[in-house]
Amino acid sequence: MDTAFLITGFVTLFVIMDPIGLTPVFVALTQGMPPAKRRSIALRGCLIAGLLLSLFALGGEAVLGFVGISMPAFRIAGGILLFLTALDMLFQRRTKRREDQAEEEDHHDDPSVFPLAMPLIAGPGSIATMILLAGQHPGVAGFAMVVGIMLAVLAIALLLFLSAGLLERALGKTGINVVTRLLGMLLAALSVQFVLDGLKAFGFAS
């Protein structure tokens, strides 16, 4: 069991999925709904996102190979994508975009598949992270570790969704903004590490 990989993978996926930042968006999407329906939407959204991310972890590298993209190249591209996401988090553009997506939805419809499961939980950044992590540890054991990391992050997201009202009142808008920016700084450093790993695999860095 690669403890360092588990910790790094968990932190990376947690930061890119950002359950804390998603919580107020979940509140907006389910505003006015009874608690039972809100719980159902939270559970269904997390399950669908988990299935989508598992599929990408399982077959993502094969798809990349089919179109002629190497893992080092994808690692560099994924690192750049994650860095752009970190910039959005640092400058609050990501939160605003999520709020806009929530406002565009009809709250009387079921938002569990769109936009909650995808693209909010299983977005481009989460998908890229799953493929990157699975590529670092090929094989059944590696796939099991990556899925385990994803399930742990989704479990935290589900708990936050179920206690969304309490968390929103406890942190407040300022608290959520502070946490989001701290996570953005962490993600920026992790994304640079992905790029350096890709360059090292190509022989450009030692």
N, C-alpha and C positions, 0 to 999 in steps of 0.2 A: 504494500500500500504506500503510494507516494504522497506523504503528508503535505509536502511543500506544494505539489500540484493541486491537491484538494483545496488548500487554503487560498492559493492564487486564483484558481478557477472559481471558487465561491465568491471571492471579493470582486473579481472581474464581472461575473454574471450579475451579482447583486447590484453593483454600481450601474451597469448598463441597463438592467431591467428597472432599477430605481423604484422599488415598491413603495417607499415613503413618498416620493413625488407623485406616484400614481394614485395614492389614496384620496387626495382631494378631487382628482378627476373622476374617480369612481363614485364619490359622493355626488358630484354634479350629474353624472350619467344616471344615477338611481334616485335622484331627488324626488320626493313625494311618494316613493314606492313603499309598500308595507315591508317590515323586517324580513318576513319569510321569503318574499320575492327577491329582496336584496341579497339574502344569503344564497338563494338559488343561482342568481346571476353571477355572484362571486365565484361559487364552486364551478359552475359550468365554464366560465371564462378561463379559469386556471387550468381546468382539465383539457380544454381545447388547445390552449397555448402549449401545455406540456406535450400533447400529442404532436403538434406541429414541430416543436423544437426537437423532439426525439427523432422524428423522421429526417430532419436536416442533419442531426448528429450521426445518424445511421448511414445515410446515402449522400451526404453533401460532398464528401471527398471524391466519391465515384463520379458524381456529376461534374465536378471540377476537372477530373482527369479526362472525362469524355470530351470536354470542350478545350482541352489542352492547357489548363491552368495549373501550375505547380503549387504545392502547399506554401513554399516560401513566398511566392508572389501573392498568394491570397492572404498570407499573414501580414505582409506589408500593406496591402490594400485594406485589410480589416483594421489594422492599427491606425491608418489614416482616417477611416470612417469613425472609429471610436474616438479619435482625437477631436474630430469635428463635433461629435456628440458632446464631448466634454466641454468644448467652447460654448455650445448651446446651453449647457447646464450652468456654466459659470456666469453667462450673461443673461440667463433667464429666458432665452428664446425658446427653449424646449418646453418649459412650463406653459408659456403663452400659446404655443402651437397645440399642445394637448388640450388646453382649455377651449381653444377655437374648435377643435375636433369634437369635443363634448357638446358644445353649444349647437353645432350643426346637426347633431343627431336628434331624432324624435324620441323624447324620453318615454313615450308610451309604448314604443317598440322594445324588443329584447336586445340590449346592447352587448350581450355576452360574447357573441362571435365577432361582430364589428361594431364599434372600434376597440372593445376591451381586449379580447384574445389576440386580435391582430388588427391594427399594427401597434397597439399600446404595449402589450406584454411581449408578444412574439414579433417584435419589429425587426427591421434590417440589422440593427446593432446586436440584438439577442441572437438572431440567426447566424450572423457572422461569427459571433463569439462561440456558439455551439460547434460550428464547423472547425474553427481554430483549435478549440480544446480537444475535440475528437481527433484532429490531425496530429496533435502532440503525443497522444497515446493510442495508436491503432490497436485493433483487436477487441475481443469481447470484454476483457477486463477494463480496458480504457473506456469503452462505450458505457459499461456499467458505472464507472466512476463519474463520467460526464453527466449521465442521466441522474445519478444520485445527487450531484451538485445542483442540477437544475430543479429537482424535486424539493430540495431543501430551500432554495430561493423561492420557489412557488408556494411552499408551505408558509413561509414568512409573509409573502404577499397576500395569501388567503387570510391569514390571521389579522393582518392590517386592514384588509377590506371589511372583515367581519366586525372589527372594532373601529371602523372609519370615523364615526361620529365622535367617539371619545378622543381619538388621536388628534383629530382636527381641532377640537376644543383645547386639548392639552398643549399642543405645539403652537397653534395659531399660524397665521400666514407668514409672519416673520420667522418663526422657528423652522417651518418647512423650507423657506427660502435659504436659510443658513445651512441646513442639512444638505440641501440639493447642491449648494456651491461647494461644500466640503467634499461631497462625493464626486463632483466635477473635477476638482483638483486631483483626487486619487485616480480617477479614470484617465486623466491626461498623462499621468506618469505611467500607468499600466499600458496605455496605447503606444507610447514611445518605446516601451520594452518589447511590445509585439513587433514593431518596425525593426528594432535592433536585432531581434531573433531572426527575422526574415532575411536581413542583410547578412547576418552571420552565416546562415544556411547557404547563401549565394557566394560566400567567400569575400564579401566586401568589408566585413568587420571581424575583429578577433575577440 
